[in-house]
């Protein structure tokens, strides 16, 4: 089958690989119909996630048609068209039992700090991902969900990560009616977090980034105020001034390891890989939120330490809430929002690219070329 | 070290200020306090371990399922095995893994050559997309690098000629 093949930092290509097999009685094999490139895939692409091995196939946002099932799979059947949440969750461990499906303890032998994630290095379990013609889906009865009749595939594929992650970012913010919410990052997750902040009753939503076309998109899509931090004297000072010098009620970090805006963080986190990414956005979030405020983190960082002003967390009495999205927990509500027209995920897809052109798709998304917001890869069998 | 059991109900004041509603993890965590029972849930069947699986020493075993992509091999594999001797809290764990990632890039090139394939680095880096959407910048970067390399070569030649 055709599959994306990681060859080293900034180098990926399409190759022929053996088709996946059932390796566990609760596995399914799916024929992929849509597979996105996620902003967090760029951390792998840039070589900043430890234990990202040459030869791996990325991709944790995908939909597909069930082709085979293991002997213990009961809910799914061959031919079902499913969306596959990015977390691999067993449904039986103590964390899954408490609906923390992003923190499963039975899907990732390599690290205890994170559950298994499709195509996301061996630090997240060593699974090949969905940027391929076929993928192995463990615990097929737990998180994978049959796509509701009539739902657009482009909406469905964004329900595997972007929508739940953006929604959970706002949810973890504990937003109260009238709150001012600042979202750092105008990538797909940041834009969705800004959109969802309104659903929780925000009174004002501000997005901070440095990419003009994305800020413009956020202004229209969320809708929200959006500012380029390069045009601000200091983004933290700007937030203070625009909130009566008190700070925002809630700050959301939707940037993560690839942040721009601080030379020190860039050198230490992105060039020398001496910390788990450039923590610039988190630094700003902690300093921009008001005393007693909440910082919500859904951005991805590597497992190594990162420089943040932890003294200010204590002195300001902040609450920090963070997690990988628990997709399965959120899906029923989010499917409802999409079906009712409250959320329109597919409007974020700007590039539909044949799987065979995966190298170019990564370049376009990574270098923010051609006003790319969200690229989706389409395998040959799904193009007919 | 043997853990000495203490019955909390015998501790003076135990639970007097407990407030189950004060749960900042909700709704992320629908608390059932199951973890108080330890690692005791009924585990799914074990996936047969047919490839080498390195597991964190912060857990007692390999998880019920795991990925089989790219098992550890060669020098990078040896470095990864070294890393997994240390806990996830230690640089001894992560630094060998970061180094192994870089070594495996070289191993990947050798593997390609062994199979008679010369990696097309330009295509892998998506230069076609750069050419289509960012041509001026691409040309500028290529020219700057060419000038820098030429200057370095000229400088080295002059030094060699002088000595």
Interface residues (C-beta under 8 A of the other chain):
Chain A: X7 X8 X9 X10 X11 X12 X13 X23 X24 X25 X26 X27 X47 X50 X51 X52 X53 X54 X55 X56 X57 X72 X88 X90 X92 X93 X94 X95 X97 X98 X99 X100 X105 X106 X107 X108 X109 X110 X111 X112 X113 X116 X122 X123 X125 X126 X127 X128 X138 X139 X168 X171 X172 X273 X303 X304 X319 X321 X323 X326 X329 X359 X360 X361 X362 X363 X364 X366 X367 X369 X370
Chain B: X24 X27 X28 X29 X30 X31 X32 X34 X35 X37 X41 X42 X43 X44 X45 X47 X48 X50 X53 X54 X55 X56 X58 X59 X61 X62 X63 X64 X65 X66 X67 X68 X69 X70 X76 X80 X83 X84 X88 X91 X94 X97 X98 X100 X101 X102 X104 X105 X107 X108 X119 X120 X121 X123 X124 X125 X126 X127 X128 X129 X130 X132 X133 X134
